[in-house]
């Protein structure tokens, strides 16, 4: 199974660390965790794209 770290998320979506934390919270994902699943990364990515359009 593939996992993604907060650093991976920041690099993949080209966003700052603080934005990663805010987006995780907006997705109701724990900011205390170190790794996230592909499914969680997909949800995270949809939220990033939604926020970019605002």
N, CA, C and O atoms as a DFTB+ gen file, in Angstrom:
216 C
 N C O
     1  1       0.848      -1.184       0.000
     2  2       0.000       0.000       0.000
     3  2       0.893       1.247       0.000
     4  3       1.916       1.291       0.683
     5  1       0.501       2.227      -0.754
     6  2       1.260       3.474      -0.850
     7  2       0.739       4.482       0.169
     8  3      -0.467       4.634       0.361
     9  1       1.677       5.163       0.815
    10  2       1.329       6.200       1.775
    11  2       2.023       7.499       1.394
    12  3       3.065       7.494       0.739
    13  1       1.433       8.602       1.811
    14  2       1.976       9.929       1.532
    15  2       2.172      10.679       2.842
    16  3       1.320      10.633       3.730
    17  1       3.298      11.368       2.954
    18  2       3.560      12.198       4.124
    19  2       3.066      13.624       3.856
    20  3       2.693      13.956       2.731
    21  1       3.069      14.447       4.880
    22  2       2.698      15.860       4.690
    23  2       3.641      16.535       3.695
    24  3       3.217      17.360       2.886
    25  1       4.913      16.177       3.762
    26  2       5.896      16.731       2.826
    27  2       5.559      16.306       1.391
    28  3       5.652      17.111       0.465
    29  1       5.170      15.047       1.212
    30  2       4.757      14.561      -0.116
    31  2       3.568      15.365      -0.638
    32  3       3.536      15.749      -1.807
    33  1       2.592      15.616       0.235
    34  2       1.406      16.380      -0.162
    35  2       1.784      17.800      -0.585
    36  3       1.291      18.310      -1.591
    37  1       2.662      18.430       0.194
    38  2       3.091      19.795      -0.118
    39  2       3.796      19.840      -1.470
    40  3       3.556      20.749      -2.265
    41  1       4.656      18.873      -1.734
    42  2       5.387      18.843      -2.999
    43  2       4.477      18.511      -4.175
    44  3       4.564      19.144      -5.226
    45  1       3.610      17.526      -4.004
    46  2       2.723      17.103      -5.095
    47  2       1.784      18.222      -5.536
    48  3       1.555      18.416      -6.730
    49  1       1.241      18.958      -4.566
    50  2       0.259      19.990      -4.894
    51  2       0.844      21.400      -4.909
    52  3       0.127      22.379      -5.120
    53  1       2.169      21.491      -4.679
    54  2       2.873      22.778      -4.720
    55  2       2.238      23.810      -3.786
    56  3       1.879      24.916      -4.188
    57  1       2.117      23.397      -2.524
    58  2       1.540      24.273      -1.503
    59  2       2.460      24.303      -0.283
    60  3       3.305      23.425      -0.112
    61  1       2.288      25.316       0.556
    62  2       3.096      25.484       1.763
    63  2       2.661      24.516       2.860
    64  3       1.549      23.988       2.844
    65  1       3.570      24.295       3.816
    66  2       3.270      23.410       4.949
    67  2       2.020      23.844       5.699
    68  3       1.196      23.009       6.071
    69  1       1.873      25.149       5.923
    70  2       0.696      25.640       6.651
    71  2      -0.584      25.362       5.873
    72  3      -1.630      25.100       6.468
    73  1      -0.506      25.418       4.558
    74  2      -1.673      25.114       3.724
    75  2      -2.010      23.632       3.805
    76  3      -3.184      23.263       3.770
    77  1      -1.004      22.783       3.913
    78  2      -1.247      21.340       4.086
    79  2      -2.059      21.116       5.354
    80  3      -3.052      20.389       5.328
    81  1      -1.655      21.728       6.457
    82  2      -2.373      21.556       7.723
    83  2      -3.810      22.075       7.630
    84  3      -4.743      21.410       8.080
    85  1      -3.987      23.261       7.046
    86  2      -5.343      23.821       6.927
    87  2      -6.226      22.939       6.050
    88  3      -7.408      22.752       6.338
    89  1      -5.653      22.402       4.987
    90  2      -6.425      21.565       4.071
    91  2      -6.757      20.228       4.708
    92  3      -7.862      19.719       4.521
    93  1      -5.831      19.648       5.452
    94  2      -6.126      18.393       6.164
    95  2      -7.296      18.597       7.119
    96  3      -8.201      17.766       7.187
    97  1      -7.276      19.709       7.859
    98  2      -8.381      20.010       8.779
    99  2      -9.695      20.177       8.029
   100  3     -10.735      19.695       8.479
   101  1      -9.652      20.859       6.885
   102  2     -10.870      21.073       6.084
   103  2     -11.436      19.749       5.565
   104  3     -12.639      19.629       5.333
   105  1     -10.561      18.762       5.385
   106  2     -10.986      17.436       4.914
   107  2     -11.350      16.497       6.067
   108  3     -11.657      15.326       5.841
   109  1     -11.315      17.007       7.299
   110  2     -11.546      16.194       8.495
   111  2     -10.547      15.045       8.620
   112  3     -10.887      13.964       9.101
   113  1      -9.308      15.291       8.179
   114  2      -8.233      14.317       8.334
   115  2      -7.335      14.772       9.486
   116  3      -7.123      15.968       9.686
   117  1      -6.817      13.817      10.228
   118  2      -5.982      14.125      11.386
   119  2      -4.659      14.756      10.960
   120  3      -3.983      14.256      10.062
   121  1      -4.302      15.851      11.611
   122  2      -3.012      16.477      11.341
   123  2      -1.916      15.815      12.180
   124  3      -0.733      16.078      11.964
   125  1      -2.290      14.966      13.126
   126  2      -1.321      14.292      13.990
   127  2      -0.684      13.081      13.298
   128  3       0.391      12.632      13.695
   129  1      -1.333      12.568      12.287
   130  2      -0.804      11.392      11.589
   131  2       0.401      11.756      10.738
   132  3       0.558      12.903      10.319
   133  1       1.244      10.773      10.491
   134  2       2.438      10.990       9.671
   135  2       2.246      10.547       8.236
   136  3       2.923      11.045       7.336
   137  1       1.321       9.603       8.009
   138  2       1.122       9.055       6.660
   139  2      -0.361       9.034       6.314
   140  3      -1.225       8.856       7.173
   141  1      -0.623       9.223       5.019
   142  2      -1.996       9.255       4.512
   143  2      -2.113       8.302       3.327
   144  3      -1.171       8.138       2.552
   145  1      -3.283       7.677       3.197
   146  2      -3.507       6.703       2.133
   147  2      -3.768       7.389       0.791
   148  3      -3.942       8.606       0.725
   149  1      -3.794       6.598      -0.259
   150  2      -4.097       7.117      -1.595
   151  2      -5.489       7.741      -1.606
   152  3      -5.694       8.796      -2.208
   153  1      -6.440       7.096      -0.946
   154  2      -7.805       7.618      -0.890
   155  2      -7.837       8.975      -0.195
   156  3      -8.507       9.900      -0.655
   157  1      -7.118       9.089       0.905
   158  2      -7.064      10.362       1.625
   159  2      -6.361      11.436       0.795
   160  3      -6.757      12.601       0.818
   161  1      -5.325      11.043       0.070
   162  2      -4.615      11.976      -0.802
   163  2      -5.548      12.478      -1.910
   164  3      -5.482      13.644      -2.298
   165  1      -6.399      11.615      -2.405
   166  2      -7.361      12.007      -3.444
   167  2      -8.346      13.030      -2.892
   168  3      -8.619      14.037      -3.546
   169  1      -8.877      12.789      -1.714
   170  2      -9.785      13.738      -1.063
   171  2      -9.072      15.068      -0.839
   172  3      -9.627      16.135      -1.102
   173  1      -7.837      14.989      -0.350
   174  2      -7.016      16.177      -0.115
   175  2      -6.841      16.956      -1.418
   176  3      -6.992      18.177      -1.439
   177  1      -6.526      16.256      -2.492
   178  2      -6.319      16.902      -3.794
   179  2      -7.566      17.598      -4.306
   180  3      -7.479      18.684      -4.880
   181  1      -8.726      16.987      -4.105
   182  2      -9.972      17.624      -4.530
   183  2     -10.211      18.912      -3.757
   184  3     -10.685      19.898      -4.322
   185  1      -9.885      18.909      -2.467
   186  2     -10.050      20.110      -1.649
   187  2      -9.077      21.203      -2.097
   188  3      -9.447      22.375      -2.154
   189  1      -7.839      20.828      -2.414
   190  2      -6.855      21.806      -2.900
   191  2      -7.370      22.474      -4.168
   192  3      -7.320      23.697      -4.296
   193  1      -7.861      21.672      -5.098
   194  2      -8.364      22.219      -6.368
   195  2      -9.587      23.113      -6.139
   196  3      -9.722      24.157      -6.778
   197  1     -10.460      22.711      -5.244
   198  2     -11.644      23.518      -4.938
   199  2     -11.222      24.874      -4.381
   200  3     -11.780      25.905      -4.756
   201  1     -10.232      24.871      -3.481
   202  2      -9.777      26.126      -2.880
   203  2      -9.059      27.012      -3.882
   204  3      -9.119      28.237      -3.772
   205  1      -8.390      26.426      -4.847
   206  2      -7.706      27.221      -5.875
   207  2      -8.699      27.967      -6.760
   208  3      -8.381      29.027      -7.301
   209  1      -9.887      27.418      -6.905
   210  2     -10.909      28.036      -7.758
   211  2     -11.644      29.158      -7.042
   212  3     -12.318      29.964      -7.686
   213  1     -11.526      29.223      -5.730
   214  2     -12.244      30.255      -4.948
   215  2     -11.611      31.622      -5.133
   216  3     -12.080      32.602      -4.555
